Amino acid sequence: MQCQYLLTHEVPTDFFPEKRADYRLSRKSLRDLTGLECLEIVDHLHMKDDPTIKVSLSHTKDLGCAAISKDPKVASIGVDVEWSDRTYRSGIEKYFLLESDDKDLELIELWACKEAAYKAYSPLYKGQKTLVIKDFTIQDHKIIFQDEIIGDIWVEKIEYLGRELVLSQGIIYHC
């Protein structure tokens, strides 16, 4: 089961005018997706006015995204969006790539999956060590943390505004 998501590339000037564009775009997606006026998110996990709505936000240049799930089996979700033509500095993969990661994914897809996995798991994490995206292995649509499968991950490429966009969604289920 994947989450519902909504992409937004335009936002009215009077919508959170004091905030940065990336904040405004992702919150506009969230408002349009939930219909809620209060957009406060508790613990990077759920909507304040409706704790049954799990939520995750993402943004990239000139684009915001919100993802939600109302499935009671879902403990947490994560979403990431990246333009396919995004460039990275040389050597960046050493910060997130593992030998055990899925070899069928392109670097940008793996980055998006790791970001979504991190966003999905971090609100639930109670460990002592600081969590980083390299802590997660992505294999066969599964999120693996400390050698245990903890959730599912999807990645897709979609056409948006005449450009290719990578969108990844991660879900952690209640045990």
Contacts in CASP RR format, 6 or more apart in sequence:
PFRMAT RR
TARGET T0000
AUTHOR 0000-0000-0000
METHOD contacts of the structure
MODEL  1
MQCQYLLTHEVPTDFFPEKRADYRLSRKSLRDLTGLECLEIVDHLHMKDD
PTIKVSLSHTKDLGCAAISKDPKVASIGVDVEWSDRTYRSGIEKYFLLES
DDKDLELIELWACKEAAYKAYSPLYKGQKTLVIKDFTIQDHKIIFQDEII
GDIWVEKIEYLGRELVLSQGIIYHC
1 69 0 8 1.000
1 71 0 8 1.000
1 74 0 8 1.000
1 171 0 8 1.000
2 154 0 8 1.000
2 169 0 8 1.000
2 171 0 8 1.000
3 54 0 8 1.000
3 56 0 8 1.000
3 67 0 8 1.000
3 68 0 8 1.000
3 69 0 8 1.000
3 77 0 8 1.000
3 78 0 8 1.000
3 79 0 8 1.000
3 169 0 8 1.000
3 170 0 8 1.000
3 171 0 8 1.000
4 33 0 8 1.000
4 67 0 8 1.000
4 68 0 8 1.000
4 69 0 8 1.000
5 29 0 8 1.000
5 33 0 8 1.000
5 65 0 8 1.000
5 66 0 8 1.000
5 67 0 8 1.000
5 68 0 8 1.000
5 79 0 8 1.000
5 167 0 8 1.000
5 169 0 8 1.000
6 29 0 8 1.000
6 30 0 8 1.000
6 32 0 8 1.000
6 33 0 8 1.000
6 65 0 8 1.000
6 66 0 8 1.000
7 29 0 8 1.000
7 63 0 8 1.000
7 64 0 8 1.000
7 65 0 8 1.000
7 81 0 8 1.000
7 160 0 8 1.000
7 165 0 8 1.000
8 25 0 8 1.000
8 26 0 8 1.000
8 28 0 8 1.000
8 29 0 8 1.000
8 32 0 8 1.000
8 63 0 8 1.000
8 64 0 8 1.000
8 65 0 8 1.000
8 66 0 8 1.000
9 25 0 8 1.000
9 62 0 8 1.000
9 63 0 8 1.000
9 64 0 8 1.000
9 160 0 8 1.000
9 161 0 8 1.000
11 21 0 8 1.000
11 24 0 8 1.000
11 25 0 8 1.000
11 28 0 8 1.000
15 24 0 8 1.000
15 27 0 8 1.000
15 28 0 8 1.000
16 23 0 8 1.000
16 24 0 8 1.000
16 27 0 8 1.000
19 27 0 8 1.000
21 62 0 8 1.000
22 59 0 8 1.000
22 64 0 8 1.000
23 59 0 8 1.000
25 59 0 8 1.000
25 62 0 8 1.000
25 63 0 8 1.000
25 64 0 8 1.000
26 57 0 8 1.000
26 58 0 8 1.000
26 59 0 8 1.000
26 64 0 8 1.000
26 65 0 8 1.000
26 66 0 8 1.000
27 39 0 8 1.000
27 57 0 8 1.000
27 66 0 8 1.000
28 64 0 8 1.000
29 57 0 8 1.000
29 64 0 8 1.000
29 65 0 8 1.000
29 66 0 8 1.000
30 36 0 8 1.000
30 39 0 8 1.000
30 55 0 8 1.000
30 57 0 8 1.000
30 66 0 8 1.000
30 68 0 8 1.000
31 37 0 8 1.000
31 39 0 8 1.000
32 66 0 8 1.000
33 66 0 8 1.000
33 68 0 8 1.000
34 47 0 8 1.000
34 50 0 8 1.000
34 53 0 8 1.000
34 55 0 8 1.000
34 66 0 8 1.000
34 68 0 8 1.000
36 47 0 8 1.000
36 49 0 8 1.000
36 50 0 8 1.000
36 53 0 8 1.000
38 47 0 8 1.000
38 48 0 8 1.000
38 49 0 8 1.000
39 47 0 8 1.000
40 47 0 8 1.000
40 48 0 8 1.000
40 49 0 8 1.000
41 47 0 8 1.000
41 48 0 8 1.000
41 55 0 8 1.000
41 57 0 8 1.000
42 48 0 8 1.000
42 51 0 8 1.000
43 123 0 8 1.000
44 56 0 8 1.000
44 119 0 8 1.000
44 122 0 8 1.000
44 123 0 8 1.000
45 54 0 8 1.000
45 55 0 8 1.000
45 76 0 8 1.000
45 123 0 8 1.000
45 124 0 8 1.000
46 52 0 8 1.000
46 53 0 8 1.000
46 54 0 8 1.000
46 55 0 8 1.000
47 53 0 8 1.000
47 55 0 8 1.000
52 70 0 8 1.000
52 72 0 8 1.000
53 68 0 8 1.000
53 69 0 8 1.000
53 70 0 8 1.000
54 68 0 8 1.000
54 69 0 8 1.000
54 70 0 8 1.000
54 71 0 8 1.000
54 74 0 8 1.000
54 75 0 8 1.000
54 76 0 8 1.000
54 77 0 8 1.000
55 66 0 8 1.000
55 67 0 8 1.000
55 68 0 8 1.000
55 77 0 8 1.000
56 66 0 8 1.000
56 67 0 8 1.000
56 77 0 8 1.000
56 78 0 8 1.000
56 79 0 8 1.000
56 116 0 8 1.000
56 119 0 8 1.000
56 120 0 8 1.000
57 64 0 8 1.000
57 65 0 8 1.000
57 66 0 8 1.000
57 67 0 8 1.000
57 79 0 8 1.000
58 64 0 8 1.000
58 65 0 8 1.000
58 67 0 8 1.000
58 79 0 8 1.000
58 80 0 8 1.000
58 81 0 8 1.000
58 115 0 8 1.000
58 119 0 8 1.000
59 65 0 8 1.000
59 81 0 8 1.000
60 81 0 8 1.000
60 82 0 8 1.000
60 83 0 8 1.000
60 86 0 8 1.000
61 83 0 8 1.000
63 81 0 8 1.000
63 83 0 8 1.000
63 160 0 8 1.000
63 161 0 8 1.000
63 165 0 8 1.000
64 81 0 8 1.000
65 79 0 8 1.000
65 81 0 8 1.000
65 167 0 8 1.000
66 79 0 8 1.000
67 77 0 8 1.000
67 78 0 8 1.000
67 79 0 8 1.000
67 169 0 8 1.000
68 77 0 8 1.000
69 77 0 8 1.000
69 171 0 8 1.000
72 174 0 8 1.000
73 173 0 8 1.000
73 174 0 8 1.000
74 171 0 8 1.000
74 172 0 8 1.000
74 173 0 8 1.000
74 174 0 8 1.000
75 124 0 8 1.000
75 172 0 8 1.000
75 173 0 8 1.000
75 174 0 8 1.000
76 120 0 8 1.000
76 121 0 8 1.000
76 123 0 8 1.000
76 124 0 8 1.000
76 171 0 8 1.000
76 172 0 8 1.000
77 119 0 8 1.000
77 120 0 8 1.000
77 169 0 8 1.000
77 170 0 8 1.000
77 171 0 8 1.000
77 172 0 8 1.000
78 116 0 8 1.000
78 117 0 8 1.000
78 119 0 8 1.000
78 120 0 8 1.000
78 169 0 8 1.000
78 170 0 8 1.000
78 171 0 8 1.000
79 116 0 8 1.000
79 119 0 8 1.000
79 167 0 8 1.000
79 168 0 8 1.000
79 169 0 8 1.000
79 170 0 8 1.000
80 111 0 8 1.000
80 112 0 8 1.000
80 113 0 8 1.000
80 115 0 8 1.000
80 116 0 8 1.000
80 119 0 8 1.000
80 167 0 8 1.000
80 168 0 8 1.000
81 112 0 8 1.000
81 165 0 8 1.000
81 166 0 8 1.000
81 167 0 8 1.000
81 168 0 8 1.000
82 108 0 8 1.000
82 111 0 8 1.000
82 112 0 8 1.000
82 165 0 8 1.000
82 166 0 8 1.000
83 163 0 8 1.000
83 164 0 8 1.000
83 165 0 8 1.000
83 166 0 8 1.000
84 108 0 8 1.000
84 157 0 8 1.000
84 163 0 8 1.000
84 164 0 8 1.000
84 165 0 8 1.000
84 166 0 8 1.000
85 163 0 8 1.000
85 164 0 8 1.000
86 108 0 8 1.000
88 107 0 8 1.000
88 111 0 8 1.000
93 107 0 8 1.000
95 132 0 8 1.000
95 133 0 8 1.000
95 134 0 8 1.000
96 110 0 8 1.000
96 111 0 8 1.000
96 114 0 8 1.000
96 133 0 8 1.000
96 134 0 8 1.000
97 107 0 8 1.000
97 110 0 8 1.000
97 134 0 8 1.000
98 134 0 8 1.000
98 137 0 8 1.000
100 137 0 8 1.000
100 139 0 8 1.000
100 144 0 8 1.000
101 110 0 8 1.000
101 137 0 8 1.000
101 138 0 8 1.000
101 139 0 8 1.000
102 110 0 8 1.000
102 138 0 8 1.000
102 139 0 8 1.000
102 140 0 8 1.000
105 113 0 8 1.000
105 138 0 8 1.000
105 155 0 8 1.000
108 166 0 8 1.000
109 155 0 8 1.000
109 157 0 8 1.000
109 166 0 8 1.000
109 168 0 8 1.000
110 138 0 8 1.000
112 155 0 8 1.000
112 166 0 8 1.000
112 167 0 8 1.000
112 168 0 8 1.000
113 138 0 8 1.000
113 153 0 8 1.000
113 155 0 8 1.000
113 168 0 8 1.000
113 170 0 8 1.000
114 133 0 8 1.000
114 134 0 8 1.000
114 136 0 8 1.000
114 138 0 8 1.000
115 133 0 8 1.000
115 168 0 8 1.000
116 153 0 8 1.000
116 168 0 8 1.000
116 169 0 8 1.000
116 170 0 8 1.000
117 133 0 8 1.000
117 136 0 8 1.000
117 138 0 8 1.000
117 143 0 8 1.000
117 145 0 8 1.000
117 153 0 8 1.000
117 170 0 8 1.000
118 131 0 8 1.000
118 132 0 8 1.000
118 133 0 8 1.000
118 135 0 8 1.000
118 136 0 8 1.000
119 170 0 8 1.000
120 143 0 8 1.000
120 151 0 8 1.000
120 170 0 8 1.000
120 171 0 8 1.000
120 172 0 8 1.000
121 131 0 8 1.000
121 136 0 8 1.000
121 143 0 8 1.000
121 145 0 8 1.000
121 150 0 8 1.000
121 172 0 8 1.000
122 131 0 8 1.000
124 172 0 8 1.000
125 131 0 8 1.000
135 145 0 8 1.000
135 146 0 8 1.000
136 143 0 8 1.000
136 144 0 8 1.000
136 145 0 8 1.000
137 143 0 8 1.000
137 144 0 8 1.000
137 145 0 8 1.000
138 144 0 8 1.000
138 153 0 8 1.000
141 152 0 8 1.000
141 153 0 8 1.000
141 154 0 8 1.000
142 149 0 8 1.000
142 151 0 8 1.000
142 152 0 8 1.000
142 153 0 8 1.000
143 149 0 8 1.000
143 150 0 8 1.000
143 151 0 8 1.000
143 152 0 8 1.000
143 153 0 8 1.000
143 170 0 8 1.000
143 172 0 8 1.000
144 150 0 8 1.000
150 172 0 8 1.000
151 170 0 8 1.000
151 171 0 8 1.000
151 172 0 8 1.000
151 173 0 8 1.000
152 170 0 8 1.000
152 171 0 8 1.000
152 173 0 8 1.000
153 168 0 8 1.000
153 169 0 8 1.000
153 170 0 8 1.000
153 171 0 8 1.000
154 168 0 8 1.000
154 169 0 8 1.000
154 170 0 8 1.000
155 166 0 8 1.000
155 167 0 8 1.000
155 168 0 8 1.000
155 169 0 8 1.000
156 166 0 8 1.000
156 167 0 8 1.000
156 168 0 8 1.000
157 164 0 8 1.000
157 165 0 8 1.000
157 166 0 8 1.000
157 167 0 8 1.000
158 164 0 8 1.000
158 165 0 8 1.000
158 167 0 8 1.000
159 165 0 8 1.000
END
